[in-house]
Each structure stands twice: as structure tokens, then as C-alpha cells.
Amino acid sequence: MAEQNRKAIEEKYVMLQLIDAQIKEFENELGALEQRSQELVKLKSSLDSLAKTNPGAATFASVGLGTFALSELKDPKHVLVNVGSGVLIKKDMESAKELITLQLHELDKAAAHLSQNMHTLIIRAQQAETEIQELLK
């Protein structure tokens, strides 16, 4: 009987460790989603500012990795949006902001789904801890 108890405790403990690892993974994913969401909010704000800029205004254009070039703004009412695979599509500011709003909504849905899964895992971890405590008595 003691051997069965020991094995049951070991199995529950291993399951608890796996759940803990998965919870940490979900926390990391939630952090990444939050960071992406903040970047999109900042982008939306930048588009608002850009739309108020006069044509011909001097601005800095990112050339990558924190490097910028002085440039002249030709059309502050439109932007090029990367839609994947390096394909750029010209969009007016409102369409670009609508796209960002849609992306923010999708991020919120993904975060809610992750949070729900994480909550379920936390409940399972608490149950496993309770079962271990009962087996130790």
C-alpha cells in the first residue's frame, strides 16, 4: 500500500511540474501579446500624428535596427502596410487604423483564451496539490 501511495504522489508531483511549466509558458505568451498590443496602440497614435503633418514636412524614416534617415513627407494621408511576404499595400489613414483596431481585437481574443486556459491549469494544479496532501496523510 505504501508503494502505491509513493507512486501516486510521484505521478501527481510530475503532473504538477508539467502544469507549472505550461502556466509559465502561457504567462510568457500573454506578455508577448501585451507587448504587441502596446506597439499597435503606439502605432495608431503615430498614424494620428502623421495624418496631421503637412506634405513636404521634414521627418525621419526608419531604415532598420534603430537607424533613421532624414526624409520629406510626400503624402501624409496614406501609408504602405505590409500584408505579409513583403507585400505592401497603400492604405489611407482610416483604413490603416481600422486594420490596427482589428488586430488589437484579435490580440484581446487570444489573450482572453490564454487567460482562460491558464485559469483552468491553475485549478488543476490546486487539485493536484490537494490530492498530494491527502496522500501524504
WOSUL-V963437 format. One line per field, one symbol per residue. phi: phi as a letter, one per 30 degrees, with the letter a starting at -180 (. if undefined). A space follows every 50 residues. Layout:
# WOSUL-V963437
phi: ???
This chain:
# WOSUL-V963437
phi: .ddddddddddddddddddddddddddddddddddddddddddddddddd ddddeiddbccdcjhicbbdbcddbdcbbccdcjhidcbdbdeddddddd ddddddddddddddddddddddddddddddddedddd
